[in-house]
Amino acid sequence: MAVRKLRMGLVGGGEGAFIGAVHRMAAALDGQIELVCAALSSDAERALRSARALYLPAARSYADYRSMMRAERALSADIRMDFVAIATPNHLHLPVALAAIEQGFHVLSDKPATLDLDECKQLRAALQASSVLYGLTHTYTGYPLVREAQFRIANGELGAIRKVVVDYAQGWLSAAAEQTDNKQAQWRLDPQRAGNGGCIGDIGVHAANLVEYVTRLPIAEVCADLTAFVPGRPLDDDNSILLRFANGARGILHASQICCGEENNLSIRVYGECGALSWSQEEPNSLWLLHADQPKQLLRANGARISPRARMSSRIPAGHPEGYLEAFANIYSDFIAAVRQILAGTPVRAVETHFPGINAGLRGMAFIEAAMSNSAGAQKWTALPPV
């Protein structure tokens, strides 16, 4: 197969959207992907207007995602899209993914994977019956020093993990933004489009995924307090959750969108028998290592003593800031490397992947549902449902 850019289609992310622009910038960063078609809104007029603003050809600017999947499949193999990125509100994640799978297109989706756990199991079944690759944009796993943290823990440098503290604080929903023209607040706090979880499904699941990714320990049980502080808000805007892990470790997960003045303050601390580490998304190029009998050590992105995988996730020399877009682009880079293997003839089941996939999606939905069930019920601890 000739070396070429991979051809991408995009569903959602048109005018007024946040994450669509992030997808487009991340996909373009390494020069490996070309956006060739899109269905950018559930409103046909807005979809076509958004496509014109991106200079997409009229013939491949679609009014809806179903038309896009059928039309792209009918094109010759040398011009049709190779994969589709999903940047819609949550309620469309499953139907768009199923439409893509039916036509044989690989899928890279926003999180959470679906509206609920039952939908996610339906998605898994469809993927198992297909030869389609599926990825999930849990962005924070793309940071070089998050990958370094995972490497250090897996290498035994902290000893057996005892305690994990993850904190994700935002303040943008401190007031009733959903009652204004804020499109992002409107759909994220609408149960029909976001699902039954608000903050828990928007950022709480990111925090849970980060914990499981870095430690490689599955969350086994949760004790959760999910609250809606803003009067009249139908979904939670604040989460305080105790965690129990399969190895006996304990954890604390705090996720909130009503912390006044906070921007996107995600951090994680992991404590083991003989060491600890600390990372913050607002200072992403630094990873602190702590030991009882040594001074603190500061590791820097692409600096000395960084593991090969973390070094490969950096694009520029140490001391040059890298951040959210680069981390997002790392998910894209890992995903298309796997797509290239499939295009070269490797069966999808044999492809080596380094990005979150359907298993991460199932784990995320199981976490969301366990936390919501526990918060609404009287039991002290709730086990994550089997997936």
Secondary structure as a PSIPRED ss2 file (coil, helix, strand):
# PSIPRED VFORMAT (PSIPRED V4.0)

   1 M C   1.000  0.000  0.000
   2 A C   1.000  0.000  0.000
   3 V C   1.000  0.000  0.000
   4 R C   1.000  0.000  0.000
   5 K C   1.000  0.000  0.000
   6 L E   0.000  0.000  1.000
   7 R E   0.000  0.000  1.000
   8 M E   0.000  0.000  1.000
   9 G E   0.000  0.000  1.000
  10 L E   0.000  0.000  1.000
  11 V E   0.000  0.000  1.000
  12 G E   0.000  0.000  1.000
  13 G C   1.000  0.000  0.000
  14 G C   1.000  0.000  0.000
  15 E C   1.000  0.000  0.000
  16 G C   1.000  0.000  0.000
  17 A C   1.000  0.000  0.000
  18 F C   1.000  0.000  0.000
  19 I H   0.000  1.000  0.000
  20 G H   0.000  1.000  0.000
  21 A H   0.000  1.000  0.000
  22 V H   0.000  1.000  0.000
  23 H H   0.000  1.000  0.000
  24 R H   0.000  1.000  0.000
  25 M H   0.000  1.000  0.000
  26 A H   0.000  1.000  0.000
  27 A H   0.000  1.000  0.000
  28 A H   0.000  1.000  0.000
  29 L C   1.000  0.000  0.000
  30 D C   1.000  0.000  0.000
  31 G C   1.000  0.000  0.000
  32 Q C   1.000  0.000  0.000
  33 I E   0.000  0.000  1.000
  34 E E   0.000  0.000  1.000
  35 L E   0.000  0.000  1.000
  36 V E   0.000  0.000  1.000
  37 C E   0.000  0.000  1.000
  38 A E   0.000  0.000  1.000
  39 A E   0.000  0.000  1.000
  40 L C   1.000  0.000  0.000
  41 S C   1.000  0.000  0.000
  42 S C   1.000  0.000  0.000
  43 D C   1.000  0.000  0.000
  44 A H   0.000  1.000  0.000
  45 E H   0.000  1.000  0.000
  46 R H   0.000  1.000  0.000
  47 A H   0.000  1.000  0.000
  48 L H   0.000  1.000  0.000
  49 R H   0.000  1.000  0.000
  50 S H   0.000  1.000  0.000
  51 A H   0.000  1.000  0.000
  52 R H   0.000  1.000  0.000
  53 A H   0.000  1.000  0.000
  54 L C   1.000  0.000  0.000
  55 Y C   1.000  0.000  0.000
  56 L C   1.000  0.000  0.000
  57 P C   1.000  0.000  0.000
  58 A H   0.000  1.000  0.000
  59 A H   0.000  1.000  0.000
  60 R H   0.000  1.000  0.000
  61 S E   0.000  0.000  1.000
  62 Y C   1.000  0.000  0.000
  63 A C   1.000  0.000  0.000
  64 D C   1.000  0.000  0.000
  65 Y H   0.000  1.000  0.000
  66 R H   0.000  1.000  0.000
  67 S H   0.000  1.000  0.000
  68 M H   0.000  1.000  0.000
  69 M H   0.000  1.000  0.000
  70 R H   0.000  1.000  0.000
  71 A H   0.000  1.000  0.000
  72 E H   0.000  1.000  0.000
  73 R H   0.000  1.000  0.000
  74 A H   0.000  1.000  0.000
  75 L C   1.000  0.000  0.000
  76 S C   1.000  0.000  0.000
  77 A C   1.000  0.000  0.000
  78 D C   1.000  0.000  0.000
  79 I C   1.000  0.000  0.000
  80 R C   1.000  0.000  0.000
  81 M C   1.000  0.000  0.000
  82 D C   1.000  0.000  0.000
  83 F E   0.000  0.000  1.000
  84 V E   0.000  0.000  1.000
  85 A E   0.000  0.000  1.000
  86 I E   0.000  0.000  1.000
  87 A E   0.000  0.000  1.000
  88 T C   1.000  0.000  0.000
  89 P C   1.000  0.000  0.000
  90 N H   0.000  1.000  0.000
  91 H H   0.000  1.000  0.000
  92 L H   0.000  1.000  0.000
  93 H H   0.000  1.000  0.000
  94 L H   0.000  1.000  0.000
  95 P H   0.000  1.000  0.000
  96 V H   0.000  1.000  0.000
  97 A H   0.000  1.000  0.000
  98 L H   0.000  1.000  0.000
  99 A H   0.000  1.000  0.000
 100 A H   0.000  1.000  0.000
 101 I H   0.000  1.000  0.000
 102 E H   0.000  1.000  0.000
 103 Q C   1.000  0.000  0.000
 104 G C   1.000  0.000  0.000
 105 F C   1.000  0.000  0.000
 106 H E   0.000  0.000  1.000
 107 V E   0.000  0.000  1.000
 108 L E   0.000  0.000  1.000
 109 S E   0.000  0.000  1.000
 110 D C   1.000  0.000  0.000
 111 K C   1.000  0.000  0.000
 112 P C   1.000  0.000  0.000
 113 A C   1.000  0.000  0.000
 114 T C   1.000  0.000  0.000
 115 L C   1.000  0.000  0.000
 116 D C   1.000  0.000  0.000
 117 L H   0.000  1.000  0.000
 118 D H   0.000  1.000  0.000
 119 E H   0.000  1.000  0.000
 120 C H   0.000  1.000  0.000
 121 K H   0.000  1.000  0.000
 122 Q H   0.000  1.000  0.000
 123 L H   0.000  1.000  0.000
 124 R H   0.000  1.000  0.000
 125 A H   0.000  1.000  0.000
 126 A H   0.000  1.000  0.000
 127 L H   0.000  1.000  0.000
 128 Q H   0.000  1.000  0.000
 129 A C   1.000  0.000  0.000
 130 S C   1.000  0.000  0.000
 131 S C   1.000  0.000  0.000
 132 V C   1.000  0.000  0.000
 133 L C   1.000  0.000  0.000
 134 Y E   0.000  0.000  1.000
 135 G E   0.000  0.000  1.000
 136 L E   0.000  0.000  1.000
 137 T C   1.000  0.000  0.000
 138 H C   1.000  0.000  0.000
 139 T H   0.000  1.000  0.000
 140 Y H   0.000  1.000  0.000
 141 T H   0.000  1.000  0.000
 142 G H   0.000  1.000  0.000
 143 Y C   1.000  0.000  0.000
 144 P H   0.000  1.000  0.000
 145 L H   0.000  1.000  0.000
 146 V H   0.000  1.000  0.000
 147 R H   0.000  1.000  0.000
 148 E H   0.000  1.000  0.000
 149 A H   0.000  1.000  0.000
 150 Q H   0.000  1.000  0.000
 151 F H   0.000  1.000  0.000
 152 R H   0.000  1.000  0.000
 153 I H   0.000  1.000  0.000
 154 A H   0.000  1.000  0.000
 155 N C   1.000  0.000  0.000
 156 G C   1.000  0.000  0.000
 157 E C   1.000  0.000  0.000
 158 L C   1.000  0.000  0.000
 159 G C   1.000  0.000  0.000
 160 A C   1.000  0.000  0.000
 161 I E   0.000  0.000  1.000
 162 R E   0.000  0.000  1.000
 163 K E   0.000  0.000  1.000
 164 V E   0.000  0.000  1.000
 165 V E   0.000  0.000  1.000
 166 V E   0.000  0.000  1.000
 167 D E   0.000  0.000  1.000
 168 Y E   0.000  0.000  1.000
 169 A E   0.000  0.000  1.000
 170 Q C   1.000  0.000  0.000
 171 G C   1.000  0.000  0.000
 172 W C   1.000  0.000  0.000
 173 L C   1.000  0.000  0.000
 174 S C   1.000  0.000  0.000
 175 A C   1.000  0.000  0.000
 176 A C   1.000  0.000  0.000
 177 A H   0.000  1.000  0.000
 178 E H   0.000  1.000  0.000
 179 Q H   0.000  1.000  0.000
 180 T C   1.000  0.000  0.000
 181 D C   1.000  0.000  0.000
 182 N C   1.000  0.000  0.000
 183 K H   0.000  1.000  0.000
 184 Q H   0.000  1.000  0.000
 185 A H   0.000  1.000  0.000
 186 Q H   0.000  1.000  0.000
 187 W H   0.000  1.000  0.000
 188 R H   0.000  1.000  0.000
 189 L C   1.000  0.000  0.000
 190 D C   1.000  0.000  0.000
 191 P H   0.000  1.000  0.000
 192 Q H   0.000  1.000  0.000
 193 R H   0.000  1.000  0.000
 194 A H   0.000  1.000  0.000
 195 G C   1.000  0.000  0.000
 196 N C   1.000  0.000  0.000
 197 G C   1.000  0.000  0.000
 198 G C   1.000  0.000  0.000
 199 C H   0.000  1.000  0.000
 200 I H   0.000  1.000  0.000
 201 G H   0.000  1.000  0.000
 202 D H   0.000  1.000  0.000
 203 I H   0.000  1.000  0.000
 204 G H   0.000  1.000  0.000
 205 V H   0.000  1.000  0.000
 206 H H   0.000  1.000  0.000
 207 A H   0.000  1.000  0.000
 208 A H   0.000  1.000  0.000
 209 N H   0.000  1.000  0.000
 210 L H   0.000  1.000  0.000
 211 V H   0.000  1.000  0.000
 212 E H   0.000  1.000  0.000
 213 Y H   0.000  1.000  0.000
 214 V H   0.000  1.000  0.000
 215 T H   0.000  1.000  0.000
 216 R C   1.000  0.000  0.000
 217 L C   1.000  0.000  0.000
 218 P C   1.000  0.000  0.000
 219 I E   0.000  0.000  1.000
 220 A E   0.000  0.000  1.000
 221 E E   0.000  0.000  1.000
 222 V E   0.000  0.000  1.000
 223 C E   0.000  0.000  1.000
 224 A E   0.000  0.000  1.000
 225 D E   0.000  0.000  1.000
 226 L E   0.000  0.000  1.000
 227 T E   0.000  0.000  1.000
 228 A C   1.000  0.000  0.000
 229 F C   1.000  0.000  0.000
 230 V C   1.000  0.000  0.000
 231 P C   1.000  0.000  0.000
 232 G C   1.000  0.000  0.000
 233 R C   1.000  0.000  0.000
 234 P C   1.000  0.000  0.000
 235 L C   1.000  0.000  0.000
 236 D C   1.000  0.000  0.000
 237 D C   1.000  0.000  0.000
 238 D E   0.000  0.000  1.000
 239 N E   0.000  0.000  1.000
 240 S E   0.000  0.000  1.000
 241 I E   0.000  0.000  1.000
 242 L E   0.000  0.000  1.000
 243 L E   0.000  0.000  1.000
 244 R E   0.000  0.000  1.000
 245 F E   0.000  0.000  1.000
 246 A C   1.000  0.000  0.000
 247 N C   1.000  0.000  0.000
 248 G C   1.000  0.000  0.000
 249 A C   1.000  0.000  0.000
 250 R E   0.000  0.000  1.000
 251 G E   0.000  0.000  1.000
 252 I E   0.000  0.000  1.000
 253 L E   0.000  0.000  1.000
 254 H E   0.000  0.000  1.000
 255 A E   0.000  0.000  1.000
 256 S E   0.000  0.000  1.000
 257 Q C   1.000  0.000  0.000
 258 I C   1.000  0.000  0.000
 259 C C   1.000  0.000  0.000
 260 C C   1.000  0.000  0.000
 261 G C   1.000  0.000  0.000
 262 E C   1.000  0.000  0.000
 263 E C   1.000  0.000  0.000
 264 N C   1.000  0.000  0.000
 265 N E   0.000  0.000  1.000
 266 L E   0.000  0.000  1.000
 267 S E   0.000  0.000  1.000
 268 I E   0.000  0.000  1.000
 269 R E   0.000  0.000  1.000
 270 V E   0.000  0.000  1.000
 271 Y E   0.000  0.000  1.000
 272 G E   0.000  0.000  1.000
 273 E C   1.000  0.000  0.000
 274 C C   1.000  0.000  0.000
 275 G C   1.000  0.000  0.000
 276 A E   0.000  0.000  1.000
 277 L E   0.000  0.000  1.000
 278 S E   0.000  0.000  1.000
 279 W E   0.000  0.000  1.000
 280 S E   0.000  0.000  1.000
 281 Q C   1.000  0.000  0.000
 282 E C   1.000  0.000  0.000
 283 E E   0.000  0.000  1.000
 284 P E   0.000  0.000  1.000
 285 N E   0.000  0.000  1.000
 286 S E   0.000  0.000  1.000
 287 L E   0.000  0.000  1.000
 288 W E   0.000  0.000  1.000
 289 L E   0.000  0.000  1.000
 290 L E   0.000  0.000  1.000
 291 H E   0.000  0.000  1.000
 292 A C   1.000  0.000  0.000
 293 D C   1.000  0.000  0.000
 294 Q E   0.000  0.000  1.000
 295 P E   0.000  0.000  1.000
 296 K E   0.000  0.000  1.000
 297 Q E   0.000  0.000  1.000
 298 L E   0.000  0.000  1.000
 299 L E   0.000  0.000  1.000
 300 R E   0.000  0.000  1.000
 301 A C   1.000  0.000  0.000
 302 N C   1.000  0.000  0.000
 303 G C   1.000  0.000  0.000
 304 A C   1.000  0.000  0.000
 305 R C   1.000  0.000  0.000
 306 I C   1.000  0.000  0.000
 307 S C   1.000  0.000  0.000
 308 P H   0.000  1.000  0.000
 309 R H   0.000  1.000  0.000
 310 A H   0.000  1.000  0.000
 311 R H   0.000  1.000  0.000
 312 M H   0.000  1.000  0.000
 313 S C   1.000  0.000  0.000
 314 S C   1.000  0.000  0.000
 315 R C   1.000  0.000  0.000
 316 I C   1.000  0.000  0.000
 317 P C   1.000  0.000  0.000
 318 A C   1.000  0.000  0.000
 319 G C   1.000  0.000  0.000
 320 H C   1.000  0.000  0.000
 321 P C   1.000  0.000  0.000
 322 E C   1.000  0.000  0.000
 323 G C   1.000  0.000  0.000
 324 Y H   0.000  1.000  0.000
 325 L H   0.000  1.000  0.000
 326 E H   0.000  1.000  0.000
 327 A H   0.000  1.000  0.000
 328 F H   0.000  1.000  0.000
 329 A H   0.000  1.000  0.000
 330 N H   0.000  1.000  0.000
 331 I H   0.000  1.000  0.000
 332 Y H   0.000  1.000  0.000
 333 S H   0.000  1.000  0.000
 334 D H   0.000  1.000  0.000
 335 F H   0.000  1.000  0.000
 336 I H   0.000  1.000  0.000
 337 A H   0.000  1.000  0.000
 338 A H   0.000  1.000  0.000
 339 V H   0.000  1.000  0.000
 340 R H   0.000  1.000  0.000
 341 Q H   0.000  1.000  0.000
 342 I H   0.000  1.000  0.000
 343 L H   0.000  1.000  0.000
 344 A C   1.000  0.000  0.000
 345 G C   1.000  0.000  0.000
 346 T C   1.000  0.000  0.000
 347 P C   1.000  0.000  0.000
 348 V H   0.000  1.000  0.000
 349 R H   0.000  1.000  0.000
 350 A H   0.000  1.000  0.000
 351 V C   1.000  0.000  0.000
 352 E C   1.000  0.000  0.000
 353 T C   1.000  0.000  0.000
 354 H C   1.000  0.000  0.000
 355 F C   1.000  0.000  0.000
 356 P C   1.000  0.000  0.000
 357 G C   1.000  0.000  0.000
 358 I H   0.000  1.000  0.000
 359 N H   0.000  1.000  0.000
 360 A H   0.000  1.000  0.000
 361 G H   0.000  1.000  0.000
 362 L H   0.000  1.000  0.000
 363 R H   0.000  1.000  0.000
 364 G H   0.000  1.000  0.000
 365 M H   0.000  1.000  0.000
 366 A H   0.000  1.000  0.000
 367 F H   0.000  1.000  0.000
 368 I H   0.000  1.000  0.000
 369 E H   0.000  1.000  0.000
 370 A H   0.000  1.000  0.000
 371 A H   0.000  1.000  0.000
 372 M H   0.000  1.000  0.000
 373 S H   0.000  1.000  0.000
 374 N H   0.000  1.000  0.000
 375 S H   0.000  1.000  0.000
 376 A H   0.000  1.000  0.000
 377 G C   1.000  0.000  0.000
 378 A C   1.000  0.000  0.000
 379 Q C   1.000  0.000  0.000
 380 K C   1.000  0.000  0.000
 381 W C   1.000  0.000  0.000
 382 T E   0.000  0.000  1.000
 383 A E   0.000  0.000  1.000
 384 L C   1.000  0.000  0.000
 385 P C   1.000  0.000  0.000
 386 P C   1.000  0.000  0.000
 387 V C   1.000  0.000  0.000
